[in-house]
């Protein structure tokens, strides 16, 4: 009864007219968020079960580093992607003393650059049936089980997604229908929802860009989708809540070995370096697991320089498009491209992602999308609609356990070297848990470990944020904190039942509504509190925040640039950065957007467009350019933009003016020359770019000047 009165009072204060700001603060501190979620939701796990909501607070990064250097571990995992984090969770949940190090950030590699699908592999099933391939069939069966498990253990981060498969020949309709029905059948009780056929008219209604003349209908089947980087982080956070020591931005410098009584060398630890401070530590461990994806061979060669390389990296490129390229809850997969590669359009986080390519590549810490790959995806899509573009390296591997090492392994492999290095490689996002299970089974046997539980405990083990989450949980966030509904939904779907901890950090808006939660960018539901919370979840750089904690860089590179100064300022408060460090972080984040999120490719592509403007068009653009260049300098500066807007009664922040200028400043000299302006207008005319804020400003300025001249010539008006 007392708890009910407290909640009611918090809600009244939070929503009270006239004292909204104070109400939000009161609501944030009248209850403990852990107790709040326990009172509100009925999904309560058994207290003694691994599935009980962990009460251990997240250790600080400094505490994690101290643990690394002072304690002895059963297992040390190298790599903080999905597989490495999965190994850490499997290990610690079996009762083994576990540590994990990642040289960059959790999910900074392939695991944050995926297709965002949780899938069994429709195409693998087709190959299994046509080729009577039992191994392929087992792969699909395993992946379908893991798909269902991921949807269960992280319901706030994952959800079913219908995907449309267009059919262009009548005979293919029953063929595809039978194949997809077999996909449902193999899933059995784990089937998300039955597939079905739709008409040509309905298919075109959903995806108007399909070839109308050839289309005969479509099949719709179901797979899962998730926020891959957040899922990866949730796995790692769950592991540390259960007692694992995890640390990002910690690089393995060398592997440590000692000889046994027979003179045989065995791994006994690793020397690591904190990349943020330069401090070096020695981590002692009975077993070392190499889960470094594309960098598998780097660690294998640390163990034995003579070892043969097994990784055959392949690059997949994706682009982000506006939401109108796909319905809100329907994806498209088309296997009938000109060169046989599959292309898809999938709704994700309020935008559409399209891809993918499959191109052999070299291993890189900073994979970048290429113009050719983006052009393959684009085809009839306008270049100006590309909001972001990224590349991920898929670590295909040859199995060192087999004598024939020429063929690529279709599933994951686990290998133990003579000195005891356990390597796990290959596989895919969906099967991270079963990969971890196989790895720990092999490690326990090969390294003579003694876990509390011999069997894996992770099937059904709820991840960070899942314990008390419900689909309507966001309503409590709106009522008790005064958050916008869109923001509350985003927080609930990203942090699950930990969203209350995030909301407590939100600052007042100074408005009647919403009371708290300042947006980092007007187009996205990300708020200031998430940056502060990210620092508590081990974000150590601006790139960590924009790419992995928030997904802003993947959704819109330009909007990310605009939000960066605010993000860096908040991080500076949390992490006590100097002005020099703030400048360094801004520079590094902008370089990341240019190199790894496709901005350089977009810029280079625009420069290739010929200036095919008519004489009258050029004459008009001269007038517009001169209307901004009032001093006749031959270029337009930041002050010119500011003066033009001020004349229209608009005060625009300096950061926004910088971003408008950078849209068109091809040579990056801080000013816009006339040839750059013509290049922009030619790109708009060619359809390569859909719009430009700078072009709109020039047009408005020229129109204002024309009106002014007309009034002057009329004798000054009435």
C-alpha positions in Angstrom: 0.0 0.0 0.0 2.8 2.4 0.9 4.6 1.5 -2.3 1.4 2.3 -4.3 1.1 5.7 -2.6 4.7 6.5 -3.3 4.2 5.7 -7.0 1.1 7.8 -7.2 2.8 10.7 -5.5 5.8 10.4 -7.9 3.4 10.4 -10.9 1.4 13.4 -9.6 4.6 15.4 -9.0 6.1 14.4 -12.3 3.1 15.5 -14.3 2.0 18.4 -12.1 1.1 21.6 -14.0 3.5 24.5 -13.2 6.1 22.5 -11.3 7.0 20.0 -14.1 10.7 20.4 -13.8 10.9 19.8 -10.1 8.4 16.9 -10.6 10.8 15.0 -12.9 13.6 15.3 -10.5 11.4 14.1 -7.6 10.1 11.2 -9.7 13.6 10.2 -10.5 14.7 9.9 -6.8 11.5 8.9 -5.0 12.3 5.3 -5.8 15.1 3.0 -6.6 14.8 1.8 -10.2 15.6 -1.8 -9.4 12.8 -1.9 -6.8 10.5 0.0 -9.1 10.8 -2.6 -11.9 10.2 -5.4 -9.4 7.0 -3.8 -8.1 5.7 -3.0 -11.6 6.2 -6.2 -13.5 5.1 -9.7 -12.7 7.9 -11.5 -14.6 9.9 -12.5 -11.5 12.6 -15.2 -11.8 13.5 -17.6 -9.1 15.9 -16.0 -6.6 18.5 -18.8 -6.7 18.4 -19.2 -10.5 21.0 -17.8 -13.0 18.0 -16.1 -14.6 17.3 -13.9 -11.6 18.0 -10.3 -12.4 21.6 -9.7 -11.4 22.0 -7.2 -8.5 25.8 -6.8 -8.9 26.5 -3.2 -10.0 28.7 -2.7 -13.0 32.3 -2.4 -11.9 34.1 0.7 -13.2 36.7 0.3 -16.0 39.4 1.1 -13.5 38.2 -1.8 -11.2 38.1 -4.1 -14.2 41.7 -3.3 -15.1 42.8 -3.8 -11.5 41.2 -7.2 -11.5 43.0 -8.1 -14.8 46.4 -7.4 -13.3 45.9 -8.8 -9.9 43.8 -12.0 -10.2 44.4 -15.4 -11.7 41.7 -16.6 -14.2 40.6 -19.9 -15.5 39.8 -18.4 -18.9 41.0 -15.3 -20.7 39.1 -14.5 -23.9 40.6 -12.3 -26.6 38.0 -10.4 -28.6 34.8 -8.5 -27.5 32.6 -9.3 -30.5 29.5 -11.4 -30.3 31.5 -14.7 -30.2 34.0 -13.4 -27.6 31.2 -12.0 -25.4 29.3 -15.2 -25.8 32.3 -17.2 -24.7 32.6 -15.0 -21.6 29.0 -15.5 -20.7 29.1 -19.2 -21.2 32.3 -19.5 -19.2 31.3 -17.4 -16.2 27.8 -19.0 -16.1 29.5 -22.4 -15.8 31.4 -21.2 -12.7 34.8 -20.5 -14.3 36.7 -17.4 -13.3 36.6 -15.4 -16.6 38.3 -12.4 -18.1 37.8 -10.8 -21.6 39.8 -8.1 -23.3 39.0 -6.2 -26.5 41.5 -4.0 -28.3 38.9 -1.5 -29.4 35.3 -1.3 -28.2 32.9 -4.2 -27.6 31.3 -4.9 -31.0 33.6 -2.5 -32.8 34.3 -4.9 -35.6 32.0 -7.2 -37.7 29.5 -7.7 -34.9 28.2 -4.1 -35.2 28.3 -4.1 -39.0 26.0 -7.0 -39.7 22.8 -7.3 -41.7 20.9 -7.0 -38.4 19.1 -10.2 -39.1 18.7 -13.2 -36.8 18.1 -15.9 -39.3 18.3 -19.6 -40.0 19.5 -19.3 -43.6 16.9 -19.9 -46.2 19.5 -20.3 -48.9 21.4 -22.8 -46.9 18.3 -24.9 -46.6 17.8 -24.8 -50.4 21.4 -26.1 -50.9 20.8 -28.8 -48.2 17.7 -30.1 -50.0 19.0 -29.9 -53.6 22.4 -31.3 -52.6 21.1 -33.8 -50.0 23.7 -32.2 -47.7 23.2 -33.2 -44.1 25.8 -30.8 -42.8 24.0 -27.8 -44.3 20.7 -29.1 -42.9 22.2 -29.3 -39.4 23.5 -25.7 -39.8 20.0 -24.5 -40.6 18.4 -26.5 -37.8 20.9 -25.1 -35.2 20.5 -21.5 -36.5 16.7 -21.7 -36.2 17.0 -22.9 -32.6 19.4 -20.0 -31.8 17.1 -17.6 -33.6 14.2 -18.6 -31.3 16.5 -18.4 -28.3 17.7 -14.8 -29.1 14.1 -13.7 -29.5 13.4 -15.1 -26.0 16.4 -13.9 -24.0 16.4 -10.4 -25.3 12.8 -9.5 -26.3 13.5 -5.8 -26.0 16.3 -5.9 -28.6 15.0 -8.5 -31.0 11.7 -9.1 -32.8 10.2 -11.0 -35.7 10.4 -9.4 -39.1 8.4 -10.5 -42.2 10.6 -10.6 -45.3 9.1 -10.6 -48.9 10.7 -12.7 -51.6 9.6 -11.4 -55.0 8.8 -14.0 -57.7 9.3 -13.2 -61.4 8.3 -16.5 -63.1 5.1 -18.4 -62.6 6.8 -21.8 -62.2 8.9 -20.3 -59.4 5.9 -19.5 -57.3 5.1 -23.1 -56.1 8.8 -23.8 -56.0 9.6 -21.0 -53.6 6.5 -21.6 -51.7 7.4 -25.2 -51.0 11.0 -24.2 -50.0 9.8 -21.5 -47.6 7.2 -23.9 -46.1 10.1 -26.4 -45.6 11.9 -23.6 -43.7 8.9 -23.3 -41.4 8.7 -27.1 -41.0 12.4 -27.4 -40.0 11.9 -24.7 -37.4 9.1 -26.8 -35.9 7.9 -25.4 -32.6 10.4 -22.6 -33.0 8.7 -21.3 -36.1 8.0 -17.5 -35.6 4.9 -17.3 -37.8 3.8 -19.3 -40.9 4.8 -18.0 -44.3 2.3 -17.0 -46.9 1.9 -15.9 -50.6 0.7 -12.4 -51.7 -0.4 -11.1 -55.1 1.5 -8.9 -57.5 -0.6 -5.9 -56.6 0.0 -6.3 -52.9 3.7 -6.8 -53.5 3.9 -3.6 -55.5 1.9 -1.7 -52.9 4.6 -2.7 -50.3 7.6 -2.2 -52.6 6.8 0.0 -55.6 10.4 -0.1 -56.9 10.0 -3.8 -58.0 9.9 -4.5 -61.8 6.1 -4.3 -62.5 6.2 -6.0 -65.9 8.0 -9.1 -64.8 6.6 -9.6 -61.2 4.0 -12.4 -60.8 3.7 -12.4 -57.0 5.7 -12.8 -53.8 6.2 -15.1 -50.8 6.5 -13.7 -47.3 8.4 -15.5 -44.6 9.6 -14.6 -41.1 13.0 -14.2 -39.5 14.3 -12.1 -36.6 15.9 -8.7 -36.4 17.9 -7.0 -33.7 20.1 -4.1 -32.7 23.4 -6.0 -33.2 25.8 -3.7 -31.3 23.5 -3.3 -28.3 22.9 -7.1 -28.3 26.6 -7.7 -28.2 27.1 -5.2 -25.4 24.2 -6.8 -23.5 25.9 -10.2 -23.7 29.1 -8.7 -22.3 27.3 -6.7 -19.6 25.4 -9.9 -18.5 28.7 -11.7 -18.2 30.3 -9.0 -16.0 27.1 -8.8 -13.9 27.6 -12.5 -13.2 31.3 -11.9 -12.2 33.4 -11.8 -15.4 36.1 -9.2 -15.7 35.8 -7.4 -19.1 37.8 -4.5 -20.5 37.6 -2.7 -23.8 40.5 -0.7 -25.4 42.9 -3.3 -24.0 45.3 -4.8 -26.6 47.1 -8.2 -26.3 50.8 -7.5 -26.8 52.1 -11.0 -26.4 51.2 -14.4 -25.1 52.9 -15.8 -22.1 54.1 -19.5 -21.9 55.6 -21.8 -19.4 57.0 -25.3 -19.6 55.4 -28.3 -17.9 57.2 -31.3 -16.3 57.7 -32.8 -19.8 59.3 -29.7 -21.2 56.2 -28.9 -23.3 55.3 -25.2 -23.6 51.8 -24.2 -22.5 50.1 -20.8 -22.5 49.7 -19.4 -19.0 48.6 -15.8 -19.7 49.1 -12.7 -21.8 50.7 -9.3 -21.6 48.2 -6.6 -22.4 48.2 -2.8 -22.8 45.6 -0.3 -21.9 45.3 1.7 -25.1 43.9 4.7 -23.2 46.8 5.1 -20.8 49.6 3.0 -22.2 49.7 0.9 -18.9 50.8 -2.7 -19.4 49.5 -5.6 -17.4 50.2 -9.4 -17.2 47.0 -11.4 -17.1 47.4 -14.9 -15.7 45.1 -17.6 -17.1 44.9 -21.4 -17.4 43.2 -21.2 -20.8 43.3 -18.5 -23.6 40.5 -18.3 -26.2 41.1 -16.6 -29.5 37.7 -15.1 -30.6 39.0 -12.2 -32.7 37.1 -12.8 -36.0 39.0 -11.3 -39.0 42.1 -11.0 -36.7 42.2 -14.8 -35.9 45.5 -15.3 -37.6 47.2 -12.4 -35.8 46.7 -14.1 -32.5 47.5 -17.6 -33.9 50.8 -16.2 -35.1 51.5 -14.8 -31.6 51.2 -18.3 -30.4 53.3 -19.8 -33.3 54.8 -17.7 -36.0 55.0 -20.7 -38.3 51.3 -21.5 -38.2 49.3 -21.4 -41.5 46.7 -18.7 -42.0 43.1 -19.9 -42.0 41.1 -16.7 -42.4 39.7 -15.8 -45.8 38.1 -12.4 -45.2 35.2 -11.2 -47.3 33.7 -7.7 -47.2 30.0 -7.0 -47.0 28.8 -3.4 -47.7 25.5 -1.9 -46.5 24.0 1.5 -47.0 21.3 3.3 -45.0 18.4 4.9 -46.8 15.4 7.0 -45.7 12.4 5.1 -44.2 10.3 5.3 -47.4 12.4 2.7 -49.1 10.6 0.0 -47.1 7.4 -0.4 -45.1 7.8 0.0 -41.3 7.5 -3.8 -40.6 8.4 -5.6 -43.8 11.7 -6.4 -45.5 12.6 -7.4 -49.0 15.1 -10.0 -50.2 15.8 -10.4 -53.9 18.1 -13.3 -54.9 17.8 -12.5 -58.6 20.4 -9.9 -59.2 22.5 -9.6 -62.3 25.5 -11.4 -60.9 23.8 -13.7 -58.5 24.4 -11.8 -55.3 21.5 -11.3 -52.9 20.2 -7.8 -52.2 17.8 -6.7 -49.6 16.0 -3.7 -48.1 15.2 -4.0 -44.4 13.5 -1.5 -42.1 15.8 -0.8 -39.1 15.7 1.8 -36.3 13.4 4.1 -38.3 15.4 3.9 -41.5 16.1 1.3 -44.3 19.3 -0.6 -44.7 20.2 -2.1 -48.0 22.9 -4.6 -49.0 24.9 -6.6 -49.2 27.9 -7.4 -51.2 30.4 -10.2 -50.8 33.9 -9.3 -52.0 37.2 -10.8 -51.0 39.3 -8.2 -49.1 42.3 -7.8 -46.8 41.9 -7.6 -43.0 41.6 -4.1 -41.7 40.8 -2.3 -38.5 39.0 0.3 -40.5 37.1 -1.3 -43.3 35.5 1.2 -45.7 32.8 0.8 -48.3 33.9 1.1 -51.9 32.2 3.1 -54.7 31.7 -0.1 -56.8 30.0 -2.0 -54.0 27.7 1.0 -53.2 26.8 1.4 -56.9 25.8 -2.3 -57.0 23.4 -1.8 -54.1 22.1 1.6 -55.4 21.2 0.8 -58.9 18.0 2.9 -59.2 18.3 4.5 -55.8 19.3 8.2 -55.8 22.8 8.9 -54.4 21.5 11.8 -52.3 19.3 9.4 -50.3 22.3 7.5 -48.9 22.5 8.6 -45.3 25.4 6.3 -44.3 27.4 3.5 -45.7 29.6 0.9 -43.9 31.6 -2.2 -44.5 32.0 -5.3 -42.4 34.5 -8.1 -42.7 33.1 -11.6 -42.6 35.8 -14.0 -41.3 35.4 -17.1 -43.5 37.8 -19.8 -42.4 39.5 -22.9 -43.6 39.4 -25.7 -41.0 42.9 -26.5 -39.6 41.5 -29.7 -38.1 41.1 -31.2 -41.6 43.9 -32.3 -43.9 42.1 -30.6 -46.9 42.5 -26.9 -46.0 41.6 -25.6 -49.4 37.8 -25.4 -48.9 36.1 -22.8 -46.8 34.4 -24.1 -43.7 30.6 -23.6 -43.9 30.1 -23.6 -40.2 32.3 -22.4 -37.3 35.5 -24.2 -36.3 37.2 -24.8 -32.9 40.9 -25.6 -32.9 43.4 -26.1 -30.1 47.1 -25.5 -30.8 49.9 -27.5 -29.3 50.4 -24.9 -26.6 46.7 -24.8 -25.7 45.4 -21.7 -27.6 41.8 -22.3 -28.3 40.6 -20.7 -31.5 37.0 -20.2 -32.5 36.3 -18.8 -36.0 33.7 -18.6 -38.7 30.0 -19.0 -38.1 27.6 -16.1 -38.0 25.9 -13.7 -35.6 22.8 -15.8 -35.0 24.8 -18.8 -33.8 27.2 -17.0 -31.5 25.8 -18.9 -28.4 26.3 -22.3 -29.9 29.8 -21.3 -31.1 30.6 -20.3 -27.5 29.1 -23.5 -26.2 31.3 -25.6 -28.5 34.4 -23.5 -27.6 34.0 -23.9 -23.8 33.3 -27.6 -24.2 36.6 -27.9 -26.0 38.5 -25.6 -23.7 37.3 -27.4 -20.5 38.5 -30.7 -22.0 41.7 -29.5 -23.7 42.9 -27.2 -20.9 41.8 -29.4 -18.0 39.4 -26.9 -16.4 37.1 -27.7 -13.6 33.8 -25.8 -14.0 30.9 -25.9 -11.4 28.6 -26.8 -14.3 29.9 -29.1 -17.0 27.1 -28.3 -19.4 26.4 -24.8 -20.9 23.9 -22.7 -18.9 23.2 -20.1 -21.6 20.2 -21.6 -23.4 17.3 -19.4 -22.1 19.6 -17.2 -19.9 18.1 -13.7 -20.0 20.4 -10.9 -21.1 20.8 -7.4 -19.6 17.5 -5.5 -19.6 15.2 -8.5 -20.4 14.1 -9.6 -16.9 11.2 -7.2 -16.3 10.7 -5.8 -19.7 7.2 -5.7 -21.2 6.0 -4.2 -24.5 4.1 -1.5 -22.5 7.0 -0.6 -20.1 7.6 2.7 -22.0 4.3 4.0 -20.6 5.8 4.0 -17.1 8.7 6.0 -18.4 6.3 8.6 -19.8 4.2 8.8 -16.7 6.9 8.8 -14.1 9.6 10.9 -15.8 7.8 13.1 -18.2 9.6 11.7 -21.3 8.3 12.0 -24.9 6.5 8.9 -25.9 8.9 8.3 -28.9 11.9 8.7 -26.6 10.4 6.4 -23.9 9.8 3.7 -26.5 13.4 4.0 -27.8 14.8 3.7 -24.2 12.6 0.7 -23.4 13.6 -1.1 -26.7 17.3 -0.3 -26.2 17.9 -0.8 -22.5 14.9 -2.9 -21.4 14.3 -2.7 -17.7 17.5 -0.7 -17.3 15.8 2.2 -19.1 14.8 3.6 -15.6 18.5 4.0 -14.8 19.0 5.9 -18.0 15.9 8.1 -17.4 17.2 9.1 -14.0 20.2 10.8 -15.7 18.1 12.9 -18.1 18.3 16.6 -17.7 15.4 19.1 -17.6 14.2 20.5 -20.9 12.9 23.8 -19.5 9.6 23.1 -21.3 6.1 22.1 -20.1 6.5 18.9 -22.1 8.6 16.9 -22.3 9.8 17.6 -18.8 13.1 15.7 -19.2 15.2 14.3 -22.0 17.1 16.7 -24.2 17.4 15.3 -27.7 20.9 15.1 -29.2 19.4 15.7 -32.7 15.9 16.7 -33.5 15.4 13.8 -36.0 16.3 11.0 -33.6 15.0 9.9 -30.1 18.5 9.8 -28.6 18.8 11.9 -25.5 21.6 13.4 -23.3 21.2 10.8 -20.6 22.2 8.0 -22.9 25.7 9.6 -23.4 26.1 9.7 -19.6 24.9 6.1 -19.2 27.2 5.0 -22.1 30.2 6.2 -20.1 29.1 3.9 -17.2 28.9 1.1 -19.8 32.5 1.5 -20.7 32.3 4.0 -23.6 35.6 5.7 -23.7 35.6 7.6 -26.9 33.1 9.7 -29.0 33.2 6.9 -31.6 32.2 4.3 -29.0 29.1 6.4 -28.4 28.0 7.4 -31.9 28.7 3.9 -33.4 28.0 1.3 -30.7 26.0 2.8 -27.8 23.9 5.0 -30.0 23.5 3.8 -33.6 23.5 7.3 -35.0 26.6 7.0 -37.2 25.0 4.0 -38.9 21.7 5.8 -39.4 22.8 9.2 -40.6 26.4 10.3 -40.9 25.5 14.0 -41.4 23.2 14.1 -38.4 25.9 12.5 -36.4 28.3 15.3 -37.3 25.7 17.8 -36.2 25.3 16.1 -32.8 29.0 15.5 -32.2 29.8 18.7 -30.3 27.0 18.1 -27.8 28.0 14.4 -27.3 31.7 15.3 -26.8 30.8 18.0 -24.3 28.7 15.6 -22.2 31.4 12.9 -22.3 34.0 15.6 -21.3 31.9 16.2 -18.1 31.6 12.5 -17.3 35.2 11.5 -18.2 36.9 14.8 -17.2 38.4 15.5 -20.6 40.6 18.5 -21.2 39.9 21.0 -24.1 42.8 19.3 -26.0 41.2 15.9 -25.5 37.8 17.2 -26.6 39.3 18.5 -29.8 41.1 15.2 -30.4 37.8 13.3 -29.9 35.9 15.5 -32.4 38.6 15.0 -35.0 38.8 11.2 -34.5 35.0 11.0 -34.7 34.8 13.1 -37.9 37.5 10.9 -39.5 35.5 7.8 -38.6 32.4 9.2 -40.3 34.4 10.2 -43.4 36.4 6.9 -43.7 34.1 4.2 -42.3 30.6 5.6 -42.7 30.8 6.6 -46.4 31.2 10.3 -46.3 34.4 10.3 -48.4 32.8 8.0 -51.0 29.8 10.3 -51.3 32.2 13.3 -51.7 34.4 11.6 -54.3 31.3 10.5 -56.2 29.9 14.0 -56.4 33.2 15.4 -57.7 33.0 13.0 -60.7 29.7 14.4 -61.9 30.1 16.6 -65.0 28.8 20.2 -64.8 26.1 19.9 -67.5 24.2 23.1 -66.7 22.6 25.3 -69.3 23.7 28.9 -69.8 20.5 30.2 -68.2 20.9 27.9 -65.2 24.5 29.1 -64.7 23.3 32.7 -64.9 20.7 32.1 -62.3 23.2 30.4 -60.0 25.6 33.3 -60.4 22.9 35.6 -59.0 22.2 33.3 -56.1 25.9 32.9 -55.2 26.4 36.7 -55.3 23.4 37.2 -53.1 25.3 35.4 -50.3 28.7 36.7 -51.3 27.8 40.3 -50.5 31.4 41.5 -50.2 32.2 40.1 -53.7 35.1 38.1 -52.3 34.7 35.2 -54.7 33.8 32.8 -52.0 31.1 32.3 -49.3 32.2 32.1 -45.6 30.5 31.1 -42.4 29.9 34.8 -41.6 28.1 35.2 -45.0 25.7 32.4 -44.0 25.1 33.8 -40.6 24.4 37.3 -42.0 22.0 36.0 -44.5 20.0 34.0 -42.0 20.0 36.9 -39.5 18.6 39.1 -42.2 15.7 36.7 -42.3 15.3 36.8 -38.6 16.8 33.4 -38.0 19.4 32.7 -35.3 21.2 29.4 -36.2 23.9 27.8 -33.9 27.4 27.9 -35.1 27.7 24.1 -35.2 24.7 23.9 -37.6 26.3 26.6 -39.9 29.5 24.6 -40.0 27.6 21.5 -41.1 25.7 23.4 -43.8 29.1 24.7 -45.1 30.7 21.2 -45.0 27.9 19.8 -47.2 29.4 21.7 -50.2 33.0 22.5 -49.2 34.6 19.8 -51.3 38.2 21.0 -50.7 37.6 21.4 -47.0 39.1 24.9 -46.8 36.3 26.3 -44.7 34.7 28.3 -47.5 32.6 27.7 -50.7 34.0 28.7 -54.1 31.7 29.2 -57.1 32.9 26.0 -58.8 32.0 24.0 -55.7 28.5 25.6 -55.8 28.1 24.7 -59.5 29.2 21.1 -58.7 26.5 20.8 -56.1 23.8 22.1 -58.4 24.9 19.8 -61.2 24.7 16.9 -58.8 21.2 17.9 -57.8 20.2 18.2 -61.4 21.6 14.8 -62.2 19.6 13.2 -59.4 22.7 12.1 -57.6 21.8 14.4 -54.6 18.3 15.0 -53.6 18.6 18.3 -51.7 21.1 20.7 -50.1 20.5 23.1 -47.3 23.2 25.4 -48.8 21.4 25.5 -52.1 18.1 26.4 -50.4 19.8 29.2 -48.5 21.2 30.6 -51.7 17.8 30.5 -53.4 16.1 32.2 -50.5 18.8 34.9 -50.4 18.5 35.6 -54.1 14.7 35.8 -53.8 14.9 38.2 -50.9 17.2 40.4 -52.9 14.9 40.4 -55.9 12.0 41.4 -53.7 14.0 44.2 -52.2 15.0 45.6 -55.6 11.4 45.5 -56.8 10.2 47.5 -53.8 13.0 50.1 -54.2 12.2 50.6 -57.9 8.5 51.1 -57.1 9.4 54.1 -55.0 9.6 52.5 -51.6 6.1 51.0 -51.5 3.0 52.6 -50.1 
